[in-house]
Amino acid sequence: MPNFIARVRDSQGKSRTEKVVAESVAQARTTLRQQGFVVQDLKQSQGFSFDLNKLSTKFTSVSVKDKAIFSRQFAVLVNAGVAIVRSLGVLSEQCSNPKLKQALIDISNDVQNGTNLSEAMRKHPQCFDGLYVSMVQAGEVGGVLDEVMNRLAKLLEDVARLQNQIKAAMAYPGVVGFIAVAIFLGMTIFLIPIFAKIFVEIGTELPPLTQFLMDCSNILRSEKSLLIVVAIVVFVVAYKQYYKTAVGRQTIDRISLKVPLFGDLIQKTAVARFSRTFGSLTRSGVPILTSLEIVRDTSGNQVIANAIEAARNEIQQGGMISIALQKEKVFPPMAIQMISIGEETGELDGMLMKVADFYEDEVEQAVKALTSVLEPLMIVVVGGMVGTILLAMYLPLFKVFEKLG
């Protein structure tokens, strides 16, 4: 009997794929219904097949920009009075990201069957995180879904802009660093041995610098280079495993905040993200304790997450957020003072937005300053590497000239 593959929804409303053996499509559909499934799609299996679309969907990630575009378009459709199911259908048809497209199709089916939009989105954490779902839920409860989606779009657009600024700052040193390493390896492995062989045939004793680079070249050209590669891989794996532990994450994140040039940028970025996210959540009607829990989980730095958790505990005991953040000594004094004023005046969300605006400008200036420092620094590094190799090749020539003289 032929095999059939069906996309079904179980009793809990979750979409899944089931395989069934039956004589016909009708019998397969009846069998699945008897098992308590709602059949969404049913087709006969063709044996082993390589589904490129499923593979691309599995390995595709949903970026902040993708979510920002969807949020902005969804807000426009909802504000125009288009039904949620219809809006999701329209957006899924024109969505270019396969993972987000499939998620929107599933969410549309769930909403059509009576599930709340926020609960339907919660089933797709790879596309919609806790922050997104909580704000959508608050918009549903308050009847201001279009307004909340606009705020989400603005929040995600600001986050995307901040990420692009940091990526732009890191792109130049990354590319130059890669080119510098490639030039160094190329000259060390292929160029130095040629000149060294010539000098040995002439009978010239190699200077220490030339001999050192020659030894490096011999190692890179031999099987010992595999040991270097293995050592690097082991170090990277060990680092990732250590970072997964609570102590490792705490230690590494604390060190990252103190790294010259980058530490200040990391701190300002975290403060801007915290203020923007926390302000958007509270303005959308999400309870403060829930907002702090979401912001803690999306902070990206364990030290800052601990400070936010301390603030959450302080709130539970009737304290103030600013006092708890001040105790942890992680947030800048200016940010704490503005948060304190917001708490005292009852305009916490508005003050948080101002803090976010201020530190996003600070991040932009810090990125420009970092770029202006890194550009000449990388030029010096590349020049130093190339100059060292050229010096190593010319030093033996001086000894040859001495003998000739």
C-alpha positions in Angstrom: 0.0 0.0 0.0 1.2 3.5 -0.7 2.5 5.9 1.9 1.0 9.3 2.5 2.5 12.4 4.2 0.1 14.8 5.9 0.5 18.1 7.5 -2.0 18.0 10.5 -2.9 19.9 13.6 -3.1 18.0 16.9 -5.5 18.4 19.8 -3.3 21.2 21.2 -3.4 23.2 18.0 0.2 22.4 17.1 1.1 21.8 13.4 3.1 18.6 12.7 3.8 16.1 10.0 2.4 12.6 10.1 3.0 9.6 7.9 0.2 7.1 7.2 -0.2 3.9 5.1 -3.5 3.6 3.3 -5.0 2.3 0.0 -6.2 5.8 -1.0 -6.2 9.5 -0.2 -9.7 9.2 1.3 -8.8 6.3 3.6 -5.6 8.2 4.7 -7.7 11.2 5.5 -10.2 9.1 7.5 -7.4 7.4 9.4 -5.9 10.7 10.5 -9.3 12.1 11.5 -9.9 9.0 13.6 -6.6 9.7 15.4 -7.8 13.1 16.3 -5.9 15.2 13.8 -7.2 18.0 11.6 -5.8 17.4 8.2 -4.3 20.6 6.5 -2.5 19.0 3.6 -2.2 15.4 2.3 -0.2 14.0 -0.5 1.3 10.6 -1.5 4.9 10.0 -0.6 7.2 9.6 -3.6 9.9 7.7 -1.6 13.2 9.4 -0.9 13.3 13.0 -2.1 15.5 15.9 -1.4 13.3 18.8 -0.5 15.4 21.9 -1.0 12.6 24.3 0.2 12.4 22.5 3.6 16.1 22.5 3.9 16.4 26.2 3.2 13.5 26.9 5.6 15.3 25.0 8.4 18.6 26.8 8.0 17.1 30.3 7.4 17.0 32.7 10.2 14.5 35.6 10.7 16.4 38.8 11.1 15.3 41.9 13.0 14.8 43.7 9.7 12.4 40.9 8.5 10.3 41.3 11.7 10.4 45.1 11.5 9.1 45.1 7.9 6.3 42.6 8.8 5.3 44.6 11.8 5.1 47.9 9.9 3.0 46.3 7.1 0.8 44.4 9.5 0.1 47.6 11.5 -1.0 49.4 8.3 -3.3 46.5 7.3 -4.9 46.3 10.7 -5.3 50.0 11.0 -7.0 50.0 7.6 -9.6 47.6 9.0 -8.4 44.4 7.2 -9.2 41.2 9.1 -6.2 39.6 10.9 -6.5 36.4 9.0 -6.6 38.2 5.7 -3.7 40.4 6.7 -1.6 37.4 7.6 -2.5 35.7 4.3 -1.5 38.8 2.3 1.8 39.2 4.1 2.7 35.5 3.9 2.2 35.6 0.1 4.7 38.4 -0.3 7.1 37.4 2.4 10.6 36.6 1.0 11.9 34.8 4.1 10.8 31.1 3.9 10.9 30.5 7.6 8.8 33.6 8.4 6.5 32.8 5.5 5.7 29.3 6.9 5.2 30.7 10.4 2.7 33.3 9.1 0.8 30.5 7.3 0.6 28.4 10.4 -0.3 31.5 12.5 -3.1 32.4 10.1 -4.5 28.8 10.3 -4.4 28.9 14.1 -6.1 32.3 14.3 -8.8 31.1 11.8 -9.5 28.2 14.2 -10.0 30.5 17.2 -6.5 30.9 18.7 -5.4 34.3 19.9 -2.8 36.0 17.7 -0.2 36.1 20.6 -0.7 32.5 21.4 -0.3 31.5 17.8 2.9 33.5 17.6 4.2 31.9 20.8 4.4 28.6 18.9 7.1 30.0 16.7 9.9 31.3 19.1 12.5 31.3 16.2 10.4 34.0 14.5 8.7 35.8 17.4 10.5 36.0 20.8 9.0 36.7 24.2 9.3 40.5 23.8 7.3 40.4 20.5 4.6 38.1 21.8 4.1 40.0 25.1 3.6 43.3 23.2 1.2 41.7 20.8 -0.7 40.2 23.8 -0.9 43.6 25.5 -2.2 45.1 22.2 -4.9 42.4 22.0 -6.0 42.9 25.6 -6.1 46.7 25.2 -7.7 46.7 21.8 -4.8 48.8 20.3 -3.1 46.1 18.2 -2.3 48.5 15.4 -0.7 51.0 17.7 1.4 48.2 19.4 2.5 46.9 16.0 3.7 50.4 15.1 5.7 50.6 18.3 7.1 47.1 17.6 8.1 48.2 14.1 9.8 51.3 15.5 11.5 49.3 18.2 12.8 46.7 15.7 13.9 49.4 13.2 15.9 51.1 16.0 17.5 47.8 17.0 18.3 47.0 13.3 19.9 50.5 12.9 22.0 50.0 16.0 23.1 46.6 14.8 24.0 48.0 11.4 26.1 50.7 13.0 28.1 48.2 15.0 28.5 45.8 12.0 29.7 48.7 9.9 32.3 49.6 12.6 33.5 45.9 12.7 33.5 45.3 9.0 36.7 47.4 8.2 39.0 45.9 10.8 37.6 42.4 10.1 38.3 42.6 6.4 41.7 44.3 6.9 42.7 41.8 9.5 41.8 38.9 7.2 43.8 40.3 4.4 46.8 40.9 6.7 46.8 37.3 8.0 46.5 36.1 4.4 49.4 38.2 3.3 51.5 37.1 6.2 50.8 33.4 5.6 51.3 33.7 1.9 54.7 35.5 2.2 55.8 33.2 5.1 54.9 30.0 3.4 55.8 30.7 -0.2 58.2 33.7 -0.4 60.6 33.4 2.5 61.7 29.8 1.8 62.7 30.8 -1.8 65.0 33.6 -0.6 66.3 31.6 2.4 67.3 28.7 0.1 69.2 31.2 -2.1 71.0 32.6 0.9 71.9 29.2 2.2 73.4 28.2 -1.2 75.5 31.4 -1.2 76.7 30.4 2.3 75.3 33.4 4.2 74.4 32.8 7.8 70.7 33.7 8.3 70.0 36.5 10.8 67.8 35.6 13.8 64.7 37.3 12.4 65.0 35.5 9.1 65.8 32.2 10.8 62.7 32.7 13.1 60.4 33.3 10.1 62.0 30.4 8.3 61.2 28.2 11.2 57.7 29.4 11.2 57.5 28.7 7.5 58.8 25.1 8.0 56.1 24.5 10.7 53.3 25.9 8.5 54.5 23.8 5.5 54.8 20.6 7.6 52.2 18.3 9.3 52.7 20.3 12.5 50.4 22.9 11.0 47.5 20.5 11.6 48.3 20.6 15.3 47.9 24.4 15.2 44.5 24.0 13.4 43.4 21.4 16.0 44.6 23.6 18.9 42.6 26.6 17.5 39.5 24.4 17.1 39.8 23.0 20.6 40.2 26.5 22.0 37.1 27.7 20.2 35.0 24.7 21.3 36.3 25.0 24.9 35.5 28.7 24.9 32.0 28.1 23.7 31.4 25.4 26.3 32.8 27.5 29.1 30.6 30.4 28.0 27.5 28.2 28.2 28.1 27.7 32.0 26.8 30.3 34.4 30.3 31.1 35.8 31.8 31.4 32.3 29.1 33.6 30.9 29.4 35.9 34.0 33.2 36.1 33.8 33.5 36.6 30.0 30.7 39.2 29.9 32.2 41.1 32.8 35.6 41.2 31.1 33.9 42.3 27.8 32.6 45.4 29.6 36.2 46.4 30.6 37.9 45.8 27.3 39.5 49.0 26.0 37.6 50.8 23.2 35.0 48.0 23.0 33.8 47.9 26.6 32.3 51.4 26.6 30.6 50.6 23.3 29.1 47.4 24.7 27.8 49.1 27.8 26.2 52.0 25.9 24.6 49.6 23.4 23.2 47.5 26.3 21.8 50.6 28.0 20.2 51.8 24.8 18.6 48.4 24.1 17.4 48.1 27.7 15.8 51.5 27.7 14.2 51.2 24.3 12.8 47.7 25.0 11.7 48.4 28.6 10.1 51.7 27.6 8.2 50.1 24.6 6.9 47.3 26.8 5.6 49.5 29.6 4.1 52.0 27.1 2.2 49.1 25.5 0.7 48.1 28.8 2.9 45.1 29.7 3.3 44.8 33.5 6.6 46.1 34.9 7.7 42.8 36.4 6.9 41.0 33.1 8.7 43.7 31.2 11.8 43.4 33.3 11.8 39.6 32.9 11.6 40.0 29.1 14.3 42.7 29.0 16.5 40.5 31.3 16.3 37.6 28.9 17.1 39.8 25.8 19.9 41.9 27.3 22.7 39.9 25.7 25.1 40.4 28.6 24.9 38.3 31.8 26.2 41.1 34.0 23.5 43.5 32.8 21.0 40.7 33.1 21.9 40.2 36.7 21.4 43.9 37.3 18.0 43.8 35.7 17.0 40.8 37.8 18.1 42.7 41.0 15.9 45.6 39.9 13.0 43.1 39.4 13.5 41.7 42.9 13.6 45.3 44.3 10.3 46.1 42.6 8.7 42.9 44.1 9.8 44.1 47.5 8.4 47.6 47.0 11.6 49.3 46.0 12.6 51.4 43.0 14.3 50.3 39.8 16.9 53.1 39.9 18.1 52.2 43.4 18.6 48.6 42.4 20.5 49.5 39.2 22.7 51.9 41.1 23.7 49.1 43.6 24.9 46.9 40.7 27.2 49.7 39.4 26.6 48.6 35.8 24.5 51.4 34.3 25.9 54.9 33.9 25.0 57.5 36.5 23.2 59.7 34.0 20.9 56.8 33.0 20.1 56.0 36.6 19.3 59.6 37.4 16.9 59.9 34.4 15.2 56.6 35.3 14.8 57.8 38.9 13.2 61.0 37.7 10.9 59.0 35.5 9.8 56.9 38.5 9.2 59.9 40.7 7.2 61.8 38.1 5.2 58.7 36.8 6.7 59.2 33.3 9.0 56.2 33.4 8.2 55.1 29.8 8.8 58.5 28.4 12.0 59.0 30.3 13.3 55.5 29.2 12.7 56.6 25.6 14.8 59.7 26.1 17.5 57.6 27.7 17.4 55.3 24.7 17.6 58.2 22.2 20.6 59.7 24.1 22.6 56.5 24.3 21.8 55.5 20.7 23.4 58.8 19.7 26.3 58.0 22.1 26.7 54.6 20.4 26.7 56.3 17.0 29.5 58.7 18.1 31.4 55.8 19.8 31.2 53.8 16.6 32.6 56.7 14.6 35.4 57.3 17.1 36.2 53.6 17.2 36.4 53.5 13.4 38.7 56.5 13.3 41.0 54.8 15.7 40.9 51.3 14.1 41.6 52.5 10.6 45.1 53.9 11.2 45.8 51.1 13.7 45.0 48.4 11.2 47.2 50.2 8.6 50.1 50.2 11.0 49.6 46.5 11.8 49.5 45.5 8.2 52.4 47.7 7.4 54.4 46.3 10.3 53.7 42.7 9.3 54.7 43.3 5.7 57.7 45.4 6.7 58.9 42.7 9.1 58.9 40.1 6.4 60.7 42.4 3.9 63.3 43.2 6.6 63.8 39.5 7.2 64.5 39.0 3.5 66.8 42.0 3.1 68.9 41.4 6.3 70.9 38.5 4.7 71.7 40.8 1.7 73.6 43.1 4.0 75.8 40.2 5.1 76.4 39.3 1.5 77.4 42.8 0.7 79.8 42.8 3.7 81.5 39.6 2.4 81.7 41.1 -1.1 83.2 44.2 0.4 
